[in-house]
Amino acid sequence: MPAPAVDARLSLFASRLSHHSFGDDDLLLLEAALSTGADVPALLATRSEARRLLQQHAPQAFAAPPPPLPDHHARSLATADFFARAFALVGDVQSCLAMRYEALLLRDAKYSGDHHLQVSHEEWLTFAKDSLHNGFYTIASKAFAYAIAHICRSQPGQLDSTNSIEKDRINDIIGLQNLAKSLSAQHSVQTRSAEYMKRRGSGGHDKYYLQSGKPKLPGSSMFMLGIKTRNMKKLCRSRETNLGKI
């Protein structure tokens, strides 16, 4: 269990989250709670509880009605940025990437004409590489496409044979995008095959089609679905490792 002082900080942090307080002071409070503990088990328990609190309050924060501000998109953007930084502090890489994706999509849709908030192709490229590295291949492919589109929009009519540097950059990104697509396809086939064999083994009579007709999900929902799938894979690998040590 967390030490009393740490537990008090987490309780205060939870209270501030419930009141939709998402500021730098709250991040400092979270950081202080995570850096104090009597021993390693206490630190791990604190981190786990903080992660649970953030995962609980993040959906509520976005579902809450917007306050009477001139631009409610600014509130959503600030909220996504807060949770991205908070999830980074507790070591929840998947949720951090999901919040970053939410913020990038919002900025791209609502602030493309704002010099300070518009998304650059470098930001999309960085996010795409992070998603690829962490196993979110479908999202990585989409992010690579955004990066390419931004390069083309920033230099319309200039990507001819004389601009070899930009062409090489685009070709490099296309190569990474193709890799993401290939890995996504492999993962999809493996997952669907495993589910098919599981249904056959269970003796169920429901028909199962490898080419499912499920409706497409919005970007952030697709990302969270990928998180759940990847977490299950990590859990299975962890169990296999632990069994091997016995």
N, C-alpha and C positions, 0 to 999 in steps of 0.2 A: 504494500500500500504506500502511496506517496506520503512524505513527511507532512506534519500538520501545517507548516508554513506554506509548503507548495500546494497543499490541498486548498488552503484559504485563497491563494492566488488564482487557482483554477476556478474556484467557486465564484470569485469576483469576475473573472474573465467570462464565465458562463452567463453571469448576470448581465454583463455589458453586451454580450451577444444577443441575449433575449430582448434587450432594449434597442437593438439595431445600432449599436455603437461600433463603428468599423473605422477606427482611426489609427494613427501612428502610436498613440499612447496605449491603445489596446494591444498592438503588436509588441510593444516594449514589455507590457505586463505578461504576455504569453512567453516571451523570451526569458524573462526573469523566472517564471515558473518552471520552464524547461531546464534551466541551468542550475537549479538548486535541488539537492537530494542527498539523503544520508548515505546511499550506496547505489550501485548499478541497478539492482532490481527496482528501487524506488524511482530512479530516473526513467526506466523503461515503462513503469506503470503510469508515471506522469505523462509521458509522451503518448502512450496508448489512450489515456483518458482524454487528452487534448485533441487527439486525432478524432476520437468519437464525437466530441463536442462540435468540432468543425464540420464533420460530415452530417451531423444532425441539423445544424443551424444554417448551413449553406443553402439548401433548397428553400427553407423558410424565408431567408433573406431576399431571394429573388421572387418569391411568390407574394411577398408583402405589397400592399398598395403603395404606389409612389407618393412621397410627400409633395406638398404644393410648391414645387420648384419650377423655374422657367424651362428647364430641360431635364425631364426625368431620365433621359438616356445617360446623363452625367452621373446620376445616382447609381444606375446599373453598372456603369463602367468602373466607378469607384469601389463598388461592392466586389466586383470580379477581381479587381486589382488587390484588394485587401485579402480576400480568401486565397488568391494565388500565392501571396507572400506568406500567409499564415500556414498554408499546407506545406510550403517549402520549409518552414521552420520545424514542423513536426515530422518531416521526412516522408510525406505522402506525395511522391512524385506524380502518380497517376492523377490525383485530384488537382494538383498544382497545374499540370498540363491542361486539364479540362477547363480550369478557370482562365488560363491564358488564352485558350482557344475561344472561349466565350467573349473575352475582351477584344481579341483581334477581329472577330466577326462583327462585333458591335461597332468598333472604330472604322472598319472598312465600309460598313453600311451607312453610318450616320455622320462620319467625320472625314470623309475623303477630301473635302475642300479645306480642312483645317490644317494649317502648316505644322502645328505642334502635335496634333493628335492623329494625323493620317498615318496609315501603316506603310512602311517601306518594304521593298522586296527583301531586304536583309533580315527584317523581323520575321517575315513569313518563312524565309529559308532557315533561319535559326530554329524556329519552332518546328518546321518540318523535319529537320535533322534530329531534334530531341525526340519527336514522336517516333521516328524510324528506329532510333536507338533503343527506345523503351517498348517496342513491339506493337505500336498502334499504326499499322501499315496503311489502312484505308484513309485515316485522317492525315497521315504523312503525305500520301499521294495527292490529296486535295490541297494541302498546304504548299506543296511544290508547284501545283498548277497556279495557285494564287501568286507565288513568287514570280513565275514566268510571265503571267499576265501583267504584273506591276512593272516589270522591266520593259515589256512591249509598250505599255501605256506611257511610260516616262520618256521613251524615245521613239515616238511614232514616225514611221517612214525612214528611220535611220539605220535599221537593222539590215543593211545590204552587205554586199561582199566586201566593202571597204571597212566595215566595223567588225573586224575579226574577233576582237576582245569580247564584245558583248555576245557575239554568236557562240564563241567557245563557252562563255558562262552559261548561256541558255542550254547548250548541248550537255554540259555537265549536270545541270539541274534535271534535264530530261532523263539522263542516265540514272540519277537517283530516284526519280519518279517511277521509272520502269522497274527498278529494283523493288520499290515499295509495292507496286502493283503485283509483281511476281510473288513476293512473299505473302501478300494478302490473299492471292488466289490459292497458294499452297495451303495456307492456314485454313481457308474456307473449306477446301476439299477435305482436309484432314478432320476438321471439326464435324462437318456434315456426315462423313463416312462413319465416324465414331458414334454419332447420334443414331445413325441408321442401324448399325450393328447392335447398339444397345437396345433399340426398339425391337429388333428381331429376336434378340436373346430374352427379352422380357415376355415374349409371347403375345404381345398386344396385336389387335386386329386393325388398328387405325392405319390408313395408308400414309406413307411418308415420302415426300418428293424431295429430291436433292435440290431441285430448282424451286425454292419456296416462293410463294406469292406474297410474302410479308410486305406491308407498306414501308416505304423509306422513312427513316427517322430523321429528325432535325439534327444538325451538326453536334450540338452538345449532348443530346440523348444518345446518339451513335457512339460518341466518345465514352460516355459512362457505361454503355453496354460493353464496349471493348475493355474497359477497366475490370468489370466483373469477370469476363472471360479470362483475362490475363491473371487475375488474382487466383482463380481456380487452378490454373496451370502452375502457378508458383506454389500453391498449397500442395498439389500433388507431388511436385519435385521435392519439396521440403520433407514430405512424408517418406518418399523413397530414400532420401539421404539419411534420415533418422533410422529407418529400418536397416540400412546398410551398415550403420555403426553398431547395431545390436550384436 
